[in-house]
Amino acid sequence: MHIAILDADIPVPAVYARRGLYSSQFKKLLQEAAARVHESPSQIYTTAYDVVGGCLPSFDSLRKQPSHPTTTTTVATNGASNSNAANPLTHPIDGILITGSSSGVYATATHPWITPLKEFIQTVFTSYPHIRLFGACFGHQLIAQALLYPNVHVEACPAGFEIGPVDISLSEPFARAFSGPCRSLRAGPNCMRLQVVHGDWVVPADCKNEQERGGGLPAPWVNVGSTAACAVQGLYYPGRVLTLQGHFEFDGFVNRETCREFGRRLGWGEERVKRVLEEIGGSGDEAGVDDSEVAAEVVLRFFEGRD
């Protein structure tokens, strides 16, 4: 399996210094998820693309015929030293992952790379049905705007940023599709705790009030889940698309440093930054305080065609 990871931003300096690009962070999490859930390895490859710099996978590199779902996985990358691994560029791309970004998907005038990315995703979804699409945060919003507009649109959250580890109430269709990994969620199979930091959200166009903001999606699309502050915490189109508003690639360290930098850029002020850091909590990496490992296994299962 070959996954193209589209870097839509560079992590803030403190995070980049310790963790590298978002594509590297996702690769590591998928590798660790594969090691947890599989006993006998096959191979998964990742290739990173700088979409801000205009780099997108060629359509010739995408899978055009169905592949058999994998049952066992080992991760290799185009930078890995593995004498038994073939060149990943000789393997067609099976899935596309879009990372988060501080950009708004509607800010196309100031971020000219967004429109070509949206058009690329539209073409892939329409013309390459064997390619699976995943997006996190900005990636979630970009996919929603590209594939579901005008049924949904992306706008700034009226209440401002949603920040911190939050408990997402999962929808029944999503929890059922991924019942295996969801059984390992810390608070039970219908609640996923993830780090979040976002000031935009996805809103169904035909909702009339706050209670309806999580509905209104055309079949077979379903809402992944909701929080009190954001009714659409992800999108799921069985066999084709999965998105999450939250960041399973973030731990406490990454979210704190990201919010410190956002505070500097956006002029939040010392007191607001202090409150935000208190919402995130902790002082270390806090491995195990959220459901990032389970979310990684969900995404791996989706890419493997086992949803």
C-alpha positions in Angstrom: 0.0 0.0 0.0 1.3 3.4 -1.0 0.0 6.6 0.7 0.7 10.1 -0.6 0.9 12.6 2.3 0.2 16.1 1.2 2.0 18.6 3.5 -0.3 21.7 3.7 1.8 23.6 6.2 5.1 23.5 8.1 4.8 22.8 11.9 5.6 25.7 14.2 9.4 26.0 14.9 9.5 24.3 18.3 7.5 21.3 16.9 9.5 21.1 13.6 12.7 21.1 15.6 11.6 18.0 17.5 9.2 16.2 15.2 9.9 17.3 11.6 7.2 17.8 9.0 3.6 16.7 9.4 4.1 14.0 6.8 6.9 12.5 9.0 4.6 12.6 12.1 1.8 10.9 10.3 4.2 8.3 8.8 5.5 7.5 12.3 2.0 7.1 13.7 0.9 4.8 10.9 4.0 2.8 11.3 3.4 2.3 15.0 -0.3 1.5 14.4 0.7 -1.2 11.9 3.2 -2.7 14.3 0.5 -2.9 17.0 -2.3 -4.5 14.9 -0.4 -6.8 12.5 1.6 -9.9 13.3 3.0 -10.8 9.8 4.2 -7.9 7.7 3.5 -6.8 4.2 4.4 -3.3 3.1 3.1 0.2 3.2 5.0 3.1 1.6 4.6 6.8 2.1 5.6 9.7 -0.2 5.4 13.3 0.9 4.4 16.2 -1.3 4.8 20.0 -0.6 1.4 21.2 -1.8 2.1 24.8 -0.6 5.0 24.7 -3.1 2.7 23.4 -5.8 3.7 19.7 -5.7 0.9 17.2 -6.2 1.0 13.6 -7.2 0.7 13.0 -10.9 -2.5 11.3 -12.0 -0.4 8.7 -13.7 0.9 7.7 -10.2 -2.6 6.9 -8.9 -4.0 3.4 -8.7 -6.5 2.7 -11.6 -7.5 -0.8 -10.7 -8.7 -2.2 -7.3 -6.2 -3.7 -5.0 -6.9 -6.5 -2.5 -7.3 -5.3 1.1 -4.2 -5.9 3.1 -4.4 -7.9 6.3 -0.8 -7.3 7.5 1.3 -4.2 7.2 4.9 -3.0 7.7 5.8 0.6 7.0 8.7 1.6 4.7 9.3 5.0 3.2 11.1 6.4 0.2 13.8 7.5 2.6 14.1 4.2 4.5 17.0 1.8 4.3 15.4 -1.5 3.5 17.1 -3.9 1.2 13.9 -6.0 0.9 11.6 -3.0 0.0 11.0 -2.1 -3.7 11.2 1.5 -4.7 7.8 3.0 -3.5 7.6 5.1 -6.6 7.0 1.9 -8.6 3.9 1.2 -6.5 0.7 3.1 -7.5 -0.7 5.4 -4.9 -3.6 3.8 -3.0 -4.5 6.6 -0.6 -4.0 10.3 -0.1 -3.7 12.0 3.2 -4.0 15.8 3.6 -2.4 17.4 6.7 -3.5 20.3 8.8 -2.7 23.9 8.1 -3.1 27.3 9.6 -4.7 28.5 6.4 -8.4 28.8 5.8 -9.8 26.8 2.9 -11.7 29.9 1.8 -8.6 32.1 1.7 -7.8 31.3 -1.9 -6.8 34.9 -2.8 -3.9 34.9 -0.4 -3.1 31.2 -0.6 -3.2 30.4 -4.3 -2.2 26.7 -3.8 -5.6 25.9 -2.2 -7.6 26.0 -5.4 -5.4 23.5 -7.3 -5.4 21.2 -4.3 -9.2 21.4 -4.2 -9.5 20.7 -7.9 -7.0 17.8 -7.6 -9.2 16.2 -4.8 -12.3 16.6 -7.0 -10.7 14.9 -9.9 -9.3 12.1 -7.8 -12.7 11.5 -6.2 -14.6 11.6 -9.5 -12.1 9.7 -11.8 -10.1 7.5 -9.5 -12.6 5.5 -7.4 -10.0 3.2 -6.0 -8.1 6.0 -4.2 -9.0 6.5 -0.6 -8.9 10.1 0.8 -8.2 11.1 4.4 -7.9 14.7 5.8 -7.1 16.1 9.2 -8.3 19.5 10.4 -7.6 21.7 7.3 -7.6 18.5 5.3 -11.1 17.7 6.7 -12.3 21.1 5.7 -10.7 21.1 2.3 -12.3 17.7 1.4 -15.7 18.9 2.7 -15.5 22.1 0.6 -14.2 20.2 -2.5 -16.7 17.3 -2.4 -19.8 18.4 -0.6 -20.3 22.1 -1.4 -23.0 23.5 -1.6 -24.4 20.9 0.8 -21.8 22.1 3.3 -19.5 25.1 3.6 -16.6 26.0 5.7 -16.7 29.2 7.8 -15.0 30.7 10.9 -16.4 29.3 14.2 -18.7 32.0 15.7 -17.5 31.1 19.2 -13.8 31.2 18.2 -11.2 28.4 18.5 -11.9 25.0 19.9 -8.7 23.9 21.7 -7.5 21.1 23.9 -8.1 17.4 24.3 -11.9 17.1 23.7 -14.3 14.2 23.9 -16.0 13.5 20.6 -19.4 11.7 20.7 -19.1 9.3 17.8 -22.1 8.7 15.5 -23.5 5.2 15.4 -22.6 4.5 11.7 -19.0 5.5 12.2 -18.6 3.6 15.4 -20.1 0.5 13.8 -17.9 0.7 10.8 -14.8 0.8 13.0 -16.1 -1.2 15.9 -12.8 -3.2 16.2 -10.5 -0.3 17.1 -13.3 1.7 18.8 -13.6 -1.1 21.5 -10.2 0.2 22.7 -11.3 3.8 23.2 -10.6 5.1 26.8 -14.2 6.2 27.6 -16.0 3.4 25.7 -16.8 2.6 22.0 -18.8 5.8 21.4 -16.4 8.5 22.6 -13.0 9.4 21.1 -10.7 11.9 22.9 -8.4 13.9 20.6 -6.3 17.0 20.6 -7.9 19.9 18.6 -7.0 23.4 17.7 -9.2 25.0 15.0 -10.9 28.3 14.3 -13.0 27.1 11.3 -15.6 24.5 11.0 -17.8 22.5 8.5 -21.4 23.5 8.5 -24.3 21.7 6.6 -26.0 24.3 4.4 -29.6 23.4 5.3 -29.3 23.4 9.1 -31.7 25.8 10.7 -30.3 25.9 14.2 -27.4 24.6 16.4 -29.0 21.3 17.0 -29.1 20.5 13.2 -25.5 21.5 12.5 -24.4 17.8 12.6 -27.0 16.6 10.1 -27.9 17.5 6.6 -25.3 15.4 4.8 -26.3 13.7 1.6 -26.2 9.9 1.7 -23.9 7.9 2.0 -21.9 10.6 3.8 -22.2 10.4 7.6 -20.9 12.7 10.4 -18.1 11.1 12.4 -19.2 12.7 15.6 -19.6 16.0 17.5 -18.6 18.0 20.5 -20.4 20.8 22.2 -18.4 23.4 20.3 -18.3 21.7 16.9 -21.1 19.5 15.5 -19.2 18.0 12.5 -16.0 16.5 13.9 -15.3 14.5 10.7 -16.9 13.0 7.6 -17.1 9.4 6.4 -18.0 8.1 3.0 -17.7 4.3 3.3 -14.9 2.9 1.2 -13.9 6.3 -0.2 -13.4 9.2 2.3 -12.6 9.7 6.0 -11.8 13.0 7.7 -11.2 14.2 11.3 -11.4 17.7 12.6 -9.1 16.7 15.4 -5.4 16.0 15.3 -4.5 12.4 16.2 -1.0 13.4 15.1 -0.8 15.9 18.0 0.1 15.2 21.6 0.1 17.7 24.4 3.6 19.1 23.5 2.6 19.7 19.8 -0.7 21.3 20.7 0.9 23.6 23.4 3.7 24.8 21.1 1.3 25.3 18.2 -1.0 27.4 20.4 1.9 29.4 21.8 2.8 30.3 18.2 -0.8 31.0 17.2 -1.0 33.3 20.2 2.1 35.2 19.0 0.8 35.4 15.4 -2.8 36.4 16.3 -2.0 38.7 19.2 -4.0 36.7 21.8 -2.2 38.3 24.7 -0.5 36.7 27.7 -3.7 35.9 29.7 -5.4 34.2 26.8 -2.4 32.1 26.0 -2.2 31.1 29.6 -5.9 30.0 29.6 -5.4 28.1 26.3 -2.4 26.2 27.7 -4.4 25.3 30.8 -7.1 23.9 28.6 -4.5 21.7 26.9 -3.0 20.7 30.3 0.1 18.9 31.2 3.7 19.7 30.6 5.2 16.7 28.7 4.2 14.7 25.7 1.4 13.0 27.7 1.4 9.7 25.8 -1.7 7.8 26.5 -4.0 10.6 27.8 -6.1 10.6 24.6 -7.2 8.2 21.9 -4.6 9.1 19.2 -3.4 5.5 19.0 -6.9 4.2 18.4 -7.5 7.0 15.8 -4.3 6.0 14.0 -5.5 2.4 13.9 -8.9 3.6 12.5 -7.1 5.5 9.7 -4.8 2.6 9.0 -7.9 0.3 8.8 -9.6 2.7 6.4 -6.6 2.9 4.1 -6.3 -0.9 4.1 -9.9 -1.2 3.0 -11.1 -2.9 6.2 -13.9 -0.5 7.0 
